Amino acid sequence: MIEITENDKQKIRHHGWVSVSLNVSNQTLDDCAKSILKMRKKCYDFWPYRRIYHDYLELKTRNIAAVEIPFHRSIVQKPIIDLFSQIKLGKAVNDLTNWNDNFMPLCRIFTMNNKKYKGHFHRDTNELPNLKPTSIQVALFIEDQPGFRIFKKKYDIGGEKAIIDKSINETLLDKKFHKLRNNCILDVNTKYYHNINGKKGTVLFFDPRLLHQGYSMKRRLDFHMRFTKLSDNNSSEPLIRNYFHDFKTTETYNYNAELEKMNLEHIPFSIEKRSFLNAFAKSLNYYLPIRNIINFLMVDNKQSVPKNFMIDILANSFFQK
């Protein structure tokens, strides 16, 4: 079971994040890893609720970035059920935040293949980090996964040494600026962010309003979840509690949900058929990042790249650092 200390509470208030042990055995985690790979395979076979970021050309597989709706009876595996029965995650969230109750409106499992990955800097909410958070992001690491980046509060918008102002924030987050820089991935000096060493068997709690960036140098196997403070203002949607959870969740994540009868437009799953030409081009660029270089040369840096940031031409390639 996860145990929250006063030191953990102080750390998340000060830094905006804290990492805590799940207090489960290595065998439990290894069983979960095998189970997630089985769930990933079901995304090839029949499970349509999946995400695909970079579809590299690999025989008999696709680079499934994430398994969506992972607690449904059609796909969840017993070791996953056993894990959540043990860790008491809902209690840990309440203990850490001093909330009376919470619910989970989001969960996916990141399952990217053994390829290097780097995402855009983003926030998981439209709110800015200047008030007490009403939601918290959670990452459960089933395997070691170093590299996730969270902006230091003092350098984020509103901080005493902020390098992010309203204009820069818009440039970073607005999709029109992504297009202006051909979706090139941005980097920034390491002094501006915390580099999270996601260790096997730990859970990361962090403020979703802080600027952060997904980053990995190998396969990913981690749960990505959001918990929201339960109040009269947000309790209009029916909530349920799965028998292996100690927290409430929306109907989407009901173990027995009748998904075919539900409107799931809020779940960004990928159902498109594979384009072998695009997959070949993506694979070629991974090992020889010519497309990255061309995209970089076509960018108007003054218009779309904020001060203190630079384009990483090696992002999402074999040469990513």
C-alpha positions as CSV (number, residue, x, y, z in Angstrom):
1,M,0.0,0.0,0.0
2,I,1.2,3.5,-0.8
3,E,2.1,5.5,2.3
4,I,2.1,9.3,2.3
5,T,4.3,11.2,4.7
6,E,4.4,14.9,5.8
7,N,7.6,15.2,3.8
8,D,5.7,14.1,0.7
9,K,3.1,16.7,1.3
10,Q,5.7,19.4,1.7
11,K,7.6,18.3,-1.4
12,I,4.5,18.5,-3.7
13,R,3.6,21.9,-2.3
14,H,7.1,23.2,-2.9
15,H,8.0,21.5,-6.2
16,G,4.7,20.6,-7.7
17,W,5.5,16.9,-7.7
18,V,6.6,14.0,-5.5
19,S,7.6,10.3,-6.1
20,V,6.5,7.6,-3.7
21,S,7.0,3.9,-3.5
22,L,4.0,1.6,-4.4
23,N,5.3,-0.9,-1.8
24,V,4.7,-3.9,-3.9
25,S,7.0,-6.8,-4.8
26,N,9.1,-7.0,-8.0
27,Q,7.1,-10.2,-8.9
28,T,3.9,-8.2,-8.8
29,L,5.4,-5.6,-11.1
30,D,6.8,-8.2,-13.5
31,D,3.4,-9.9,-13.7
32,C,1.8,-6.5,-14.5
33,A,4.4,-5.8,-17.2
34,K,3.6,-9.2,-18.9
35,S,-0.1,-8.4,-18.5
36,I,0.2,-5.0,-20.1
37,L,2.0,-6.5,-23.1
38,K,-0.9,-8.9,-23.5
39,M,-3.3,-6.0,-23.3
40,R,-1.2,-4.2,-25.9
41,K,-1.5,-7.2,-28.2
42,K,-5.3,-7.1,-27.9
43,C,-5.1,-3.6,-29.5
44,Y,-3.8,-5.4,-32.7
45,D,-6.5,-8.1,-32.5
46,F,-9.8,-6.5,-31.5
47,W,-9.5,-3.6,-28.9
48,P,-10.1,-0.3,-30.8
49,Y,-9.5,2.0,-27.9
50,R,-5.8,2.8,-28.4
51,R,-3.5,5.7,-29.3
52,I,-0.8,5.8,-32.0
53,Y,1.7,8.6,-32.1
54,H,4.5,7.3,-34.3
55,D,3.6,4.3,-36.4
56,Y,6.9,2.8,-37.3
57,L,7.1,0.0,-39.8
58,E,7.4,-3.2,-37.8
59,L,6.3,-6.7,-38.8
60,K,3.0,-7.8,-37.3
61,T,2.8,-4.9,-34.9
62,R,2.0,-1.2,-34.7
63,N,3.6,1.2,-32.2
64,I,0.6,1.4,-29.9
65,A,1.4,4.5,-27.8
66,A,-1.3,3.8,-25.3
67,V,-4.1,1.5,-24.3
68,E,-7.3,3.4,-23.5
69,I,-10.1,2.4,-21.1
70,P,-7.7,-0.2,-19.6
71,F,-10.0,-1.4,-16.7
72,H,-12.8,-2.9,-18.9
73,R,-13.5,-6.6,-18.4
74,S,-12.7,-7.3,-22.0
75,I,-9.1,-6.3,-21.7
76,V,-7.9,-5.9,-18.1
77,Q,-5.8,-8.7,-16.7
78,K,-5.8,-10.2,-13.2
79,P,-2.3,-8.9,-12.1
80,I,-3.6,-5.4,-12.9
81,I,-6.6,-5.9,-10.7
82,D,-4.5,-7.3,-8.0
83,L,-2.1,-4.3,-8.1
84,F,-4.9,-1.8,-7.7
85,S,-6.4,-3.9,-4.9
86,Q,-3.1,-3.6,-3.0
87,I,-1.9,0.0,-3.5
88,K,-5.0,2.0,-2.3
89,L,-4.4,4.8,-4.7
90,G,-7.5,6.8,-3.9
91,K,-6.6,7.0,-0.2
92,A,-3.0,8.1,-1.2
93,V,-4.4,10.9,-3.3
94,N,-6.7,12.1,-0.5
95,D,-3.8,11.9,2.0
96,L,-1.5,13.9,-0.2
97,T,-3.9,16.6,-1.1
98,N,-6.0,16.8,2.1
99,W,-9.2,16.3,-0.1
100,N,-12.2,14.6,1.5
101,D,-12.9,12.6,-1.6
102,N,-11.9,12.3,-5.3
103,F,-12.8,10.6,-8.6
104,M,-10.8,9.5,-11.6
105,P,-11.9,10.9,-15.0
106,L,-8.9,9.7,-17.0
107,C,-6.7,6.6,-17.3
108,R,-4.6,5.1,-20.0
109,I,-1.5,2.9,-20.1
110,F,1.4,4.1,-22.2
111,T,2.9,1.2,-24.1
112,M,5.3,2.6,-26.7
113,N,7.7,0.2,-28.4
114,N,11.4,0.3,-27.7
115,K,11.9,3.6,-29.6
116,K,13.0,6.9,-28.3
117,Y,10.2,9.4,-27.7
118,K,9.9,13.1,-27.0
119,G,6.7,15.1,-26.9
120,H,5.6,18.7,-26.9
121,F,5.8,20.8,-23.7
122,H,2.2,21.1,-22.5
123,R,-0.2,21.4,-19.6
124,D,-3.0,18.9,-18.9
125,T,-5.5,21.7,-17.9
126,N,-6.3,25.2,-19.1
127,E,-5.7,26.5,-15.5
128,L,-2.4,28.2,-14.7
129,P,-0.4,27.1,-11.5
130,N,-1.3,30.0,-9.2
131,L,-4.1,28.5,-7.1
132,K,-4.5,25.3,-5.1
133,P,-5.0,22.5,-7.6
134,T,-8.4,20.8,-7.9
135,S,-6.9,17.9,-9.9
136,I,-3.7,15.9,-9.7
137,Q,-1.9,13.8,-12.3
138,V,-0.6,10.3,-11.5
139,A,2.0,8.1,-13.2
140,L,2.5,4.5,-12.0
141,F,5.8,3.1,-13.3
142,I,5.8,-0.6,-13.9
143,E,9.3,-0.5,-15.3
144,D,12.2,2.0,-15.0
145,Q,11.5,5.1,-17.1
146,P,13.8,8.1,-16.5
147,G,13.5,11.4,-18.4
148,F,10.0,12.8,-17.8
149,R,10.3,16.6,-17.4
150,I,8.4,19.0,-15.2
151,F,9.1,22.7,-15.3
152,K,10.4,24.1,-12.0
153,K,7.7,26.3,-10.5
154,K,10.0,29.3,-10.2
155,Y,10.6,29.4,-13.9
156,D,7.0,28.6,-15.0
157,I,4.4,31.3,-15.5
158,G,3.8,33.3,-12.3
159,G,7.1,32.1,-10.7
160,E,9.7,34.5,-9.2
161,K,12.1,33.8,-12.1
162,A,9.6,33.0,-14.7
163,I,10.8,32.6,-18.3
164,I,7.2,31.9,-19.4
165,D,4.8,34.8,-19.8
166,K,1.3,34.9,-21.3
167,S,2.5,35.3,-24.8
168,I,5.1,32.5,-24.6
169,N,2.6,30.2,-22.9
170,E,0.2,30.7,-25.9
171,T,3.0,30.0,-28.3
172,L,3.9,26.8,-26.5
173,L,0.4,25.5,-26.2
174,D,-1.5,26.8,-29.2
175,K,-1.7,24.2,-32.1
176,K,-1.4,27.0,-34.7
177,F,2.2,27.6,-33.5
178,H,2.9,23.9,-33.7
179,K,2.0,24.0,-37.3
180,L,4.1,27.2,-37.9
181,R,7.1,25.2,-36.7
182,N,6.1,22.1,-38.6
183,N,5.4,20.3,-35.3
184,C,9.1,20.4,-34.5
185,I,9.8,19.4,-30.8
186,L,11.2,22.2,-28.6
187,D,13.9,21.8,-26.0
188,V,15.1,24.1,-23.2
189,N,18.1,24.3,-20.9
190,T,18.1,21.6,-18.2
191,K,18.2,24.1,-15.4
192,Y,14.6,25.1,-16.0
193,Y,13.0,21.7,-15.3
194,H,13.1,18.7,-13.0
195,N,14.3,15.5,-14.7
196,I,12.1,12.8,-13.1
197,N,13.8,9.4,-12.5
198,G,10.7,7.2,-12.9
199,K,11.8,4.1,-11.0
200,K,10.1,0.8,-11.3
201,G,7.6,0.4,-8.5
202,T,7.0,4.1,-7.8
203,V,4.1,6.5,-8.3
204,L,4.6,10.1,-9.4
205,F,2.0,12.6,-8.3
206,F,2.3,16.0,-10.0
207,D,0.3,19.2,-10.6
208,P,-1.1,18.9,-14.2
209,R,-1.1,22.7,-14.6
210,L,2.7,22.8,-14.6
211,L,4.4,22.7,-18.0
212,H,5.8,19.3,-18.7
213,Q,7.2,17.1,-21.4
214,G,6.9,13.4,-22.1
215,Y,10.3,11.8,-22.7
216,S,11.7,8.3,-22.9
217,M,14.7,6.5,-24.3
218,K,13.2,3.0,-24.3
219,R,9.9,1.1,-24.0
220,R,7.2,2.7,-21.8
221,L,4.9,0.8,-19.5
222,D,3.2,3.3,-17.2
223,F,-0.3,4.2,-16.1
224,H,-1.3,7.8,-16.8
225,M,-4.2,8.9,-14.6
226,R,-5.9,12.0,-13.4
227,F,-7.8,12.5,-10.1
228,T,-10.1,15.4,-9.4
229,K,-11.4,16.7,-6.1
230,L,-15.0,15.6,-5.6
231,S,-17.3,18.5,-4.8
232,D,-20.9,19.5,-5.4
233,N,-19.7,21.5,-8.5
234,N,-18.4,18.5,-10.4
235,S,-20.4,15.6,-9.1
236,S,-23.3,15.8,-11.6
237,E,-21.9,13.0,-13.8
238,P,-22.8,9.5,-12.5
239,L,-19.8,7.9,-10.7
240,I,-19.1,4.2,-10.0
241,R,-16.5,2.3,-8.0
242,N,-15.0,-0.8,-9.5
243,Y,-14.6,-3.7,-7.0
244,F,-10.7,-3.5,-7.2
245,H,-10.5,0.3,-6.8
246,D,-10.7,2.4,-3.6
247,F,-11.8,5.4,-5.6
248,K,-14.7,6.5,-7.8
249,T,-14.5,6.8,-11.5
250,T,-16.7,7.9,-14.4
251,E,-18.8,5.4,-16.3
252,T,-16.3,5.2,-19.1
253,Y,-13.9,3.3,-16.8
254,N,-16.5,1.0,-15.4
255,Y,-15.3,-2.6,-15.5
256,N,-18.8,-3.6,-16.9
257,A,-19.3,-0.5,-19.1
258,E,-21.4,-1.1,-22.2
259,L,-19.0,0.9,-24.4
260,E,-20.8,0.3,-27.7
261,K,-23.8,2.3,-26.3
262,M,-21.6,5.2,-25.1
263,N,-20.5,8.4,-26.6
264,L,-16.7,8.2,-26.4
265,E,-15.7,11.3,-28.4
266,H,-13.7,12.5,-25.4
267,I,-11.3,9.5,-25.7
268,P,-8.7,10.3,-28.4
269,F,-8.3,6.7,-29.7
270,S,-6.8,5.9,-33.2
271,I,-8.9,3.7,-35.5
272,E,-7.4,4.6,-38.8
273,K,-5.9,1.9,-41.0
274,R,-2.1,1.8,-41.3
275,S,-0.5,3.7,-44.2
276,F,2.6,1.6,-45.0
277,L,4.1,4.6,-46.9
278,N,3.8,6.8,-43.9
279,A,5.1,4.1,-41.6
280,F,8.1,3.6,-43.9
281,A,8.8,7.3,-44.0
282,K,8.5,7.5,-40.2
283,S,10.9,4.6,-39.8
284,L,13.4,6.0,-42.2
285,N,13.3,9.4,-40.4
286,Y,13.9,7.6,-37.1
287,Y,17.3,6.2,-38.2
288,L,18.1,9.1,-40.7
289,P,16.3,12.2,-39.4
290,I,16.2,14.1,-42.7
291,R,12.6,15.1,-42.4
292,N,13.4,16.6,-39.0
293,I,16.2,18.7,-40.6
294,I,14.0,19.8,-43.5
295,N,11.2,20.8,-41.1
296,F,13.7,22.8,-39.0
297,L,15.0,24.7,-42.0
298,M,11.5,25.7,-43.0
299,V,10.6,27.2,-39.6
300,D,10.3,30.9,-38.9
301,N,12.1,30.9,-35.5
302,K,11.2,34.4,-34.6
303,Q,7.5,33.8,-35.1
304,S,7.0,30.4,-33.5
305,V,10.0,29.5,-31.2
306,P,9.8,31.3,-27.8
307,K,12.8,32.9,-26.1
308,N,15.0,30.4,-24.2
309,F,13.6,27.5,-26.3
310,M,15.2,25.8,-29.3
311,I,14.2,23.1,-31.8
312,D,15.5,19.7,-31.2
313,I,16.2,18.3,-34.6
314,L,17.1,14.8,-33.2
315,A,13.8,14.4,-31.3
316,N,12.0,11.1,-31.9
317,S,15.0,9.6,-33.7
318,F,17.7,7.0,-32.9
319,F,20.0,9.9,-32.2
320,Q,17.8,11.6,-29.6
321,K,19.7,12.6,-26.4
